[in-house]
Amino acid sequence: TKLSLALAPLIVLSLLTLGWIGYIKLRDTATERTLREMQTLLDQLGHNVQTTIAATQANLELFSRSDMLRRYVLTADETARYSLLQPTLLKQFASYQDAYPDYYEVRLLLPDGYEDTRSTHGVIPNVTEEEADTPWFRELREAPEDTVLNLLRNPDDQRMVLLAARKLRFRDPSLDPLLAQPVLRGYLVITMSLDFLVRQVESNRVGVNGSIFYTDDRGTVLFHPQRDRVGTTLAPELFAALRRAVANGEPLNAEVDGVKLLFQGRRLQQRLFLFAALPHQELLSASRELGRLVASITLLSIVITVSLLVLLLRYLVIRPVRELGRAALEIGQGNLLTPIETRTRDELGDLARAFREMAGNLARSDEQIRQLAFYDPLTGLPNRLLFKQHFDYAMARVRRDGRLVALLFLDIDNFKWVNDTLGHQVGDDFLKEMARRICRAVRQEDLIVRGGVAAETDDVIARLGGDEFLILLKALQDPRAAGTVAARILRHLGEPLLLADHEFHVTGSIGIAYYPLDGDTVDALIKNADVAMYEAKQSGKNNYRYYSDAMKATTLRRLDLEARLRHAVEHERLSLHYQPILNLKDGRVVGVEALLRWRDPEIGDIAPGEFIPLAEENGLILPITAWVLREACRQNRAWQQAGLTGLFVSVNVSGVDLKQANVHEVITAALRETGLEPEGLTVELTEAALMSARDRAAPILEDIKALGVRIVLDNFGSGYSSLDRLRRFPIDGLKIDRGFLANPPADGGDAAIGDAAIVATIVAIARNLELTVTAQGVETLAQREWLEGLGCDFAQGFWFSPAVSPETLPGLLPELAPNDAARSKPPQRDPA
């Protein structure tokens, strides 16, 4: 005891000294960390802005080299320029704006500043059609460089914008290109919205009460999280001091409106500054809090140390024995992680080590059993059973504090293709990476999602099975918060992924349901989130949807249709109608297209656009396609035997069919069973179907082509086919998408001219590639004559005949060919 009293003052003094030194060090470290965080935030935001401006400047230079723009500017004939070239130029401008939505105004100014051509997003008043006398135009005109960037308030809508302009200098094409000098022909001007800077300053904060804001080179505040400060001007002395600090790369301490602030800044452009401001009071309060914490820890350490010294001398034997006895009781009750503090090197120490080893072995065994029972072995995520337990815990908390709980149901789009094509090992690696990305997206610190309050427990991410994942978000205050997390998950999933020498661009579909709004049990919530996820897939995938009661009705309708369709397929209650295809040169019917029809005995006719996508989704399209091929071949063979020869029957094959490696075997079986020669069958595939089959499309088409069957690319022009694909794929013809015939040339207008040009181009491409061309959707005599004049080979549509039953077709054909060119209106028949 006396020794303890002698050592106690020395220990207390040592701890106090260490506590004070620790406080000073931690305070300085906290201040330095705050400065680094401010610098890092400014660097990140500044880099984003400079990258955006650089990209805009690069795009401006790229747009200015457009052949269409050059031809438009150099066309002296105003009639030709405005009537023929300007609509195409406006479409080109609109395509730029579709690719870059922030470019909400693209203009072409003449050398004198008059606005010649203007394309906008939405309705924007045109206040400045004449720019000659505006300051920015004078600066543009007098600037020595070709590209000039300006930050200013757009007179047209009073928004702060980046005005990017480039001088268009072209040589006169009528002069010798070696002698002629480039001449200023006008200016290409992009008005870029800076709304992203508004979102930037509002979503990024420094500390709790700090702020991020932008100013121009005169100190006028351009963007600030407090809207009432936008447009105000910093005091000249303050702004001069800020500029000096920015130039020297140093922070600045200054007082504004009686509040001491710590500033850091960056100069992003000649006229654009970015600043971060943090109140000194916040730094001081953190230091005080840190001092209290260090003092508490030091005091607690003193009390504990002195107590341990006294106890160590009095209980060298009794305490270890009691500790071991308590540990034995705890281990016996199942608490395998009970700490055993005895560390002596005597017999009691040996016994304590044996206890720890025993408890560790038991704990590892228990953890292995728990891992097998509650976790997915592939990804390491919780399984459905553990997810339900977490859900029950969350429900108890919701009933206590009244906050929302959201359940997200995530399904990876097109995972089956990865698994089937590249193998299960690649599929497993793919799922592991998806699990990591989901965890990274959900478990980021996000106070907005938390409603400004830190969560007591982590959110739960579970793998339901296959490519389905569940995410449980707890303690939400804002109902929109779940959408924020869902959007972030989709962004993380969409990052490029390289596996097995293949690059994937992954998308997912997410359904969101809330407790207790959308279900009061975990099973009900999962079911409703699944319904919302399906709605997200039906809406184009790569998005998320909130559950609603209307979705339940849609789902019931879909399930009912699926059951009825399955019954119809099993009992062959589908039917085919046939639409004639005519040769435009002589009006002769050369073939028919087989079109699928379904009439349910209870709900009547069901549109193909409703049940075919359903069949593609649930796999019924495979037996449907096999039946359609057999029935179409059988019907054509029956017509031949009845004397109706020389016709081919065209059958549509979907992307799901094309993904099956045996599709050519299905076609072979249909020809063999019906006795139809291969030239009597044509297979139609859409561009989307070829894209979905990816690298497997070419060999599959080669197998089909080897049978002697013609292959036609359907709805050409509406997808993403390139000339290289047309050259590589063994196709025999193109079918022009009916959408291009909706605006015939005789109607005039931009749309009609554009569609006419596309149709003419498709015909020319087909001619050069020695392919036939078929136009579908022909409904007027003017369309027919125009297509014949272009050199289009075949056509089909209501002008000739709608799709009819197989019994009606033989009697229809004799009257079509001789009367086709003489009619002034389409035949009066009920479409099938």
Secondary structure, DSSP 8 states (H G I E B T S, - for coil): -HHHHHHHHHHHHHHHHHHHHHHHHHHHHHHHHHHHHHHHHHHHHHHHHHHHHHHHHHHHHHHHT-HHHHHHHH---HHHIIIIIHHHHHHHHHHHHHH-TTEEEEEEE-TTSBEEEEEESS------SB-TTSHHHHHHHH-SSSEEEEEEE-TTT--EEEEEEEEEEE--TTS-TTT---EEEEEEEEEEE-HHHHHHHHH--STTT-EEEEE-TT-BEEE-SSGGGTT-B--HHHHHHHHHHHHHT--EEEEETTEEEEEEEEEEETTEEEEEEEEHHHHHHHHHHHHHHHHHHHHHHHHHHHHHHHHHHH-TTHHHHHHHHHHHHHHHTT-TT-------SSHHHHHHHHHHHHHHHHHHHHHHHHHHHHB-TTT--B-HHHHHHHHHHHHHHHHHH--EEEEEEEEETTHHHHHHHH-HHHHHHHHHHHHHHHHHHHTS--TTTTTTS--SS--EEEEEETTEEEEEEEEESSTTHHHHHHHHHHHHHTS-EEETTEEE---EEEEEEEETTS-SSHHHHHHHHHHHHHHHHHTTSSSEEE--HHHHHHHHHHHHHHHHHHHHHHTT-EEEEEEEEEETTT--EEEEEEEEEEEETTTEEE-HHHHHHHHHHHTTHHHHHHHHHHHHHHHHHHHHHTT--S-EEEEE--HHHHHSTTHHHHHHHHHHHHT--GGGEEEEEEHHHHHHHGGGHHHHHHHHHHTT-EEEEEEETSS---HHHHHHS---EEEE-GGGGSS-GGG-HHHHHHHHHHHHHHHHHHHHTT-EEEEE---SHHHHHHHHHHT--EEESTTT---B-TTTHHHHHHHHHHHTTT-SS-------
